C-alpha cells in the first residue's frame, strides 16, 4: 500500500474532481498532492511538445518527469526521489522508459488484468469487456528497445528503493499468431545491480518477458497477476535474499514461470502457479533457498527443476498437480521431456524434499515413453539429498522416487511403498512407507 492517507487523497481527487495543485499548469509537479515530488502523468506537459500526452506516449511523459526529478534533486545527500501516479485509463507506451534514479515509485490504481488468450480464441460477440482495464498501459515499443521499463545505471551506489505497483503492462498481441507467446516485448527489465526493489500488485499480459531482474539483492515480487506471458519472472545472473510470494502466474509453453540463476536465500512461497510453462520453477546453481506452500499445476514433466549443482535447498509443503492440456490451441504441445524426467527433478547436494503432495493424472496413452511407469521425484545426481514424508496420488502405477547411479548418501523416508522407490545407487538409505 502507498499509505491510507495518500490513497484516500488520490481517490477523492479522482472521484470528486478535486482541484489539482497549482503547479500542474506550470509543469505539473505535485499534481495530486501538495508536494514537488508527486507527479500525475495526465497533468504533465513536455516543453515544446504539447502534442505528446500520457495517452499518446506515456513513456515519453515518464522520461520527461524523471528528467525533471534529476534536474531538481542534484545533491547526493538530498535525493528523496518521487512518486509518479498513473490514474485509471488507457495509455500507449511507444518510448522506452529508462529508470536511472533510486527511490522512485511508479503507481497506478488497478492491475487491470484481462485474459487476452481467451478473447483471442473464442467468439467475443456480446462480451462486456474486450481489453484490460485499471491503469492500463499498452506496450508498443520498437524491436530495438523492447522493454517498456528499463532500470539501469552505472556507478555507485547501485539503484535502490524503486517500486512498481498497481498498473497493467499489456503487450497487446503475439506474432505470427496469438498463441505463439512471442513478440519480443518485455514489461520490466532491471539490467544493473539493485537493492530492495519492490514489484507488487502489477498485471502483466501478452509480453514475451514480463519481468527480468539481474543482480537482485532483497528484491520483493509480491501479489502480482502475471499470465499469458512467454516468461513470467526471470531472476538472472545472481542474487540474494529475494522473496517471490503470493503471486498468480502462468507462462507460455516455451517459457518458464519462475527462473532463478545463482541465487542464495531465495524464498518462493504462497504462489499459485498454473500452466503452461515448460517448467513452473527452474533453479540453476541456487543455494540455501526455499520453495514452500505453493500450488503448482503443470502439463509437462519437470514442473520443478533444480539444475547445475543446486545445494541445500528446501522443498516442502507444496501441492503439485500434473495433468494434461485441454485448451484446443495448445493440444499436442510438449516441452520435449519424457515422463522418466520426473515431476520434480533435482540435481545437486543436500537438498531436502518433504511433506509435499503430488497428484498425477495423465491418461496411460499419453505417457512417454510408452508403457513405462512415470517418475514423480527424480534425484538425477548429487550427494546427501533427503526425500521424506511425501504423498503421491496417481491414476496409474508410478515410481514415487528414483535415484540415479550418480547419487551418494541419499535418504528416502516414508515416501512410498518399496515397489515405488528405485535406486540405481547402492549408497542409498530407504525406509518405505508401511
C-alpha positions, 0 to 999 in steps of 0.5 A, a space after each residue: 500500500 502507498 499509505 491510507 492517507 495518500 490513497 484516500 487523497 488520490 481517490 477523492 481527487 479522482 472521484 470528486 474532481 478535486 482541484 489539482 495543485 497549482 503547479 500542474 499548469 506550470 509543469 505539473 509537479 505535485 499534481 495530486 498532492 501538495 508536494 514537488 515530488 508527486 507527479 500525475 502523468 495526465 497533468 504533465 506537459 513536455 516543453 515544446 511538445 504539447 502534442 505528446 500526452 500520457 495517452 499518446 506516449 506515456 513513456 515519453 511523459 515518464 522520461 520527461 518527469 524523471 528528467 525533471 526529478 534529476 534536474 531538481 534533486 542534484 545533491 547526493 545527500 538530498 535525493 528523496 526521489 518521487 512518486 509518479 501516479 498513473 490514474 485509471 485509463 488507457 495509455 500507449 507506451 511507444 518510448 522506452 522508459 529508462 529508470 536511472 534514479 533510486 527511490 522512485 515509485 511508479 503507481 497506478 490504481 488497478 492491475 487491470 488484468 484481462 485474459 487476452 488468450 481467451 478473447 483471442 480464441 473464442 467468439 467475443 460477440 456480446 462480451 462486456 469487456 474486450 481489453 484490460 482495464 485499471 491503469 492500463 498501459 499498452 506496450 508498443 515499443 520498437 524491436 530495438 528497445 523492447 522493454 517498456 521499463 528499463 532500470 539501469 545505471 552505472 556507478 555507485 551506489 547501485 539503484 535502490 528503493 524503486 517500486 512498481 505497483 498497481 498498473 497493467 503492462 499489456 503487450 497487446 498481441 503475439 506474432 505470427 499468431 496469438 498463441 505463439 507467446 512471442 513478440 519480443 516485448 518485455 514489461 520490466 527489465 532491471 539490467 544493473 545491480 539493485 537493492 530492495 526493489 519492490 514489484 507488487 500488485 502489477 498485471 502483466 499480459 501478452 509480453 514475451 518477458 514480463 519481468 527480468 531482474 539481474 543482480 537482485 539483492 532483497 528484491 520483493 515480487 509480491 501479489 502480482 497477476 502475471 499470465 499469458 506471458 512467454 516468461 513470467 519472472 526471470 531472476 538472472 545472473 545472481 542474487 540474494 535474499 529475494 522473496 517471490 510470494 503470493 503471486 498468480 502466474 502462468 507462462 507460455 509453453 516455451 517459457 518458464 514461470 519462475 527462473 532463478 540463476 545463482 541465487 542464495 536465500 531465495 524464498 518462493 512461497 504462497 504462489 499459485 502457479 498454473 500452466 503452461 510453462 515448460 517448467 513452473 520453477 527452474 533453479 540453476 546453481 541456487 543455494 540455501 533457498 526455499 520453495 514452500 506452500 505453493 500450488 503448482 499445476 503443470 502439463 509437462 514433466 519437470 514442473 520443478 527443476 533444480 539444475 547445475 549443482 543446486 545445494 541445500 535447498 528446501 522443498 516442502 509443503 507444496 501441492 503439485 498437480 500434473 495433468 494434461 492440456 485441454 485448451 484446443 490451441 495448445 493440444 499436442 504441445 510438449 516441452 520435449 521431456 519424457 515422463 522418466 524426467 520426473 515431476 520434480 527433478 533435482 540435481 545437486 547436494 543436500 537438498 531436502 524434499 518433504 511433506 509435499 503432495 503430488 497428484 498425477 493424472 495423465 491418461 496411460 496413452 499419453 505417457 512417454 515413453 510408452 508403457 513405462 511407469 512415470 517418475 514423480 521425484 527424480 534425484 538425477 545426481 548429487 550427494 546427501 539429498 533427503 526425500 521424506 514424508 511425501 504423498 503421491 496420488 496417481 491414476 496409474 502405477 508410478 515410481 514415487 522416487 528414483 535415484 540415479 547411479 550418480 547419487 551418494 548418501 541419499 535418504 528416502 523416508 516414508 515416501 512410498 511403498 518399496 515397489 515405488 522407490 528405485 535406486 540405481 545407487 547402492 549408497 542409498 538409505 530407504 525406509 518405505 512407507 508401511 
